[in-house]
Amino acid sequence: MKIKIVLTILLSVAGMVLLSSLTLIKTDTKDLIGAWGFGPAENRTVMIKTDKIFSVATYDLPGKKFISSYGGTWRVEGNKLTRKIEWNSTDSLQVGKEITEDVQITNGKLIVRQGNETWNRLDDGKPGKLMGAWIITGNFSDDKVSKRTNPFYPRRTMKVLSGKYFHWIAYNVATKTFMNAGGGTYTTENGKYTENIEFFTKTAESVGKTLSFDYSFVNGDWRHQGQKSTGGAMDECWSKRETLEK
């Protein structure tokens, strides 16, 4: 009788330990928001995640060479991360597909089992004030904005920002065509948005440049004002992606 009681207790404890370990595996959306990275400078990969959008870029920083970019929307359920691809610079056949992988966060690292990837956290969505996914929707002239008729479809130019990192991507949803991309790190201080460019598909000469812009919010839009990396004035209007998807 005593042996049965002991076995029952041991099984109960084992069940509690197993349940506890399974609970630890569960990953919440908020745990993934921010920037993640892995690899040496010659093959650097950075992933940015907002609450719904992700962007991944791989590049050779010292060689000033862009390697690849892909991204789209994502969701997490338990320990399953599902990503739906909107653009892929190396394989347009991936666009529209959903990819589900097992993920786990352990000691500040994001482990993606299928790809055997271990990502290091770069930031948690702070401190930058522009964290999110933004779509260019128009331009300002004499402090008045002129909005584009179709800024979201079929061509889409988007900036995805974490707390310290940014990516911008231009692609066509209908033709599944990737056009251009750029990115690096950024800060938002005293009304100045400052980019440090780490990759840029249009011209390698822009890599390593630090560009400072004025930024402000106009009716919820981001006014992005200054000089382009390739020269010339700009005064752009960017809108949060979710406002275009309503």
VEXKOLDO-187434 format. One line per 2 residues: number of its first residue (from 0); their letters; for each residue x, y, z of C-alpha. Coordinates in steps of 0.05 Angstrom, whole numbers, always signed. Each point is the difference from the previous one (the first is absolute). Last residue first. Example, Ala and Ser with C-alpha at 12.3 -4.5 7.8 and 13.67 -1.06 7.14 Angstrom:
% residues 2
1) SA) +273 -21 +143 | -27 -69 +13
END
This chain:
% residues 246
245) KE) -163 +969 -832 | +64 -20 -37
243) LT) +23 +71 -15 | -2 +22 +73
241) ER) +38 -63 +19 | +59 +20 -44
239) KS) +14 +63 +40 | +6 +58 -48
237) WC) +62 +32 -30 | +0 +70 -30
235) ED) +64 +23 -34 | +37 +66 -6
233) MA) +63 -14 -40 | +56 +44 -26
231) GG) +53 -24 -47 | +62 -44 +6
229) TS) +11 -75 -3 | -7 -7 +76
227) KQ) -64 +43 -6 | -3 +67 +36
225) GQ) -50 +20 +53 | -72 -11 +22
223) HR) -39 -62 +23 | -70 +18 +24
221) WD) -28 -60 +36 | -76 -5 -3
219) GN) -45 +0 +62 | -33 +66 -18
217) VF) +69 +29 -13 | +57 -31 +41
215) SY) +70 +30 -4 | +68 -17 -28
213) DF) +58 +42 -22 | +54 -41 -34
211) SL) +72 -20 +15 | +41 -46 -45
209) TK) +60 -40 +21 | +37 -32 -58
207) GV) +33 -68 +6 | -34 -30 -60
205) SE) -23 +56 -48 | +57 -16 -49
203) AT) -29 -69 -9 | -55 +30 -44
201) KT) -71 -22 -13 | +0 -63 +42
199) FF) +17 +33 +66 | +31 -32 +61
197) EI) +27 +24 +68 | -26 +71 -1
195) NE) +3 +38 +66 | -66 +38 +2
193) TY) -16 +60 +43 | -71 +24 +15
191) KG) +4 +68 +33 | -56 +31 +41
189) NE) +43 +3 +62 | +23 -72 -5
187) TT) -24 -58 -43 | +55 -50 -15
185) YT) +14 -48 -58 | +36 -63 -20
183) GG) +8 -33 -68 | -44 -7 -61
181) GA) -10 -2 -75 | -43 -36 -51
179) NM) -19 +1 -73 | -46 -32 -51
177) FT) -27 -68 +18 | -53 -24 -49
175) KT) -59 -44 +22 | -38 +27 -61
173) AV) -62 +20 +40 | +34 +18 +66
171) NY) +54 +43 -32 | +60 +16 +43
169) AI) +38 +57 +33 | +33 -14 +67
167) WH) +25 +43 +57 | +34 -30 +61
165) FY) +12 +33 +67 | +36 -16 +65
163) KG) +2 +32 +68 | -68 -8 +33
161) SL) -29 -41 -57 | -16 +30 -67
159) VK) -32 -26 -64 | -3 +49 -57
157) MT) -45 -17 -59 | -5 +16 -74
155) RR) -57 -39 -31 | -19 -7 -73
153) PY) -66 -36 -13 | -30 +24 +45
151) FP) +16 +41 +63 | +12 +71 -25
149) NT) -59 +2 -49 | -25 +71 -9
147) RK) +62 +34 +28 | -10 +54 +53
145) SV) +19 +73 -8 | +19 +31 +66
143) KD) +2 +74 +14 | +58 +32 +37
141) DS) +21 +39 -63 | +6 -67 -36
139) FN) -4 -66 +38 | +3 -68 -33
137) GT) -43 -62 -2 | -18 -69 +26
135) II) +67 -32 +19 | -19 -61 +41
133) WA) +22 -9 +73 | +10 -62 +43
131) GM) +14 +12 +74 | +50 +32 +47
129) LK) +5 +74 -15 | +16 +26 +70
127) GP) +66 -37 +7 | +17 -26 +70
125) KG) -23 -56 -5 | -30 -58 -40
123) DD) +34 -54 +41 | +70 +9 -28
121) LR) +57 -40 -31 | -21 -68 +25
119) NW) +45 -56 -24 | -29 -50 -50
117) TE) +17 -74 +0 | -19 -35 -65
115) NG) -4 -75 -13 | -47 +17 -57
113) QR) -53 -49 +25 | +14 +16 +74
111) VI) -6 +76 +2 | +33 +20 +66
109) LK) -8 +71 +24 | +52 +19 +52
107) GN) -11 +40 +64 | +16 -59 +45
105) TI) -48 -46 -38 | -54 +23 -48
103) QV) -32 -57 -38 | -23 -10 -71
101) DE) -29 -57 -41 | -13 +19 -72
99) TI) -58 +15 -46 | +10 +29 -70
97) EK) -58 +30 -37 | +7 +12 -75
95) GV) -23 +63 -36 | +69 +17 -27
93) QL) +46 -61 +2 | -1 -5 -76
91) SD) +34 +69 -2 | +65 -33 +23
89) TS) +63 +43 +12 | -30 +68 +18
87) NW) -59 -29 +39 | -62 +41 +11
85) EI) -68 -9 +33 | +15 -66 +37
83) KR) -48 -25 +52 | +35 -19 +65
81) TL) -26 -50 +51 | +37 -9 +66
79) KN) -23 -60 +41 | +20 -4 +73
77) GE) -69 +17 +26 | -32 +39 -57
75) VR) +43 +53 -34 | -18 +46 -56
73) WT) +37 +30 -59 | -7 +47 -60
71) GG) +49 +13 -56 | +75 -8 -9
69) YS) +59 -13 -45 | +67 +32 -15
67) SI) +65 -24 -31 | +74 +11 -9
65) FK) +14 +76 -2 | +74 +16 -6
63) KG) +38 +55 +35 | +60 -46 +8
61) PL) +8 +20 +73 | -74 -11 +13
59) DY) -13 -62 -42 | -76 -6 +1
57) TA) -59 -42 +23 | -69 +32 +11
55) VS) -62 -26 +35 | -65 +39 +8
53) FI) -59 -16 +45 | -70 +28 +6
51) KD) -55 -14 +51 | +21 +26 +69
49) TK) +64 +30 -29 | +58 -47 -15
47) IM) +68 +18 -28 | +48 -54 -22
45) VT) +74 +15 -12 | +49 -46 -36
43) RN) +74 +17 -6 | +42 -40 -49
41) EA) +66 +39 -2 | -15 +32 +68
39) PG) -5 -69 +31 | -66 -37 +11
37) FG) -63 +11 +42 | -52 +53 +13
35) WA) -66 +17 +34 | -39 +65 +3
33) GI) -64 +15 +38 | -64 -38 +15
31) LD) +9 -74 +14 | -20 -3 +73
29) KT) -60 +45 -13 | -29 -53 -47
27) DT) +2 -52 +56 | +41 -63 -1
25) KI) -20 -66 +34 | +61 -43 +15
23) LT) -2 +18 +74 | -70 -28 +5
21) LS) +24 -66 -28 | +54 -4 +53
19) SL) -51 +14 +55 | -47 -53 -26
17) LV) +57 -51 +0 | +19 +19 +71
15) MG) -72 -5 +23 | -8 -68 -33
13) AV) +64 -25 +33 | -26 +24 +67
11) SL) -66 -36 -10 | +35 -63 -23
9) LI) +45 +2 +62 | -60 +10 +45
7) TL) -38 -58 -31 | +61 -44 +5
5) VI) +8 +16 +74 | -74 -15 +12
3) KI) +6 -66 -37 | +61 -19 +40
1) KM) -36 +16 +65 | -56 -47 -19
END
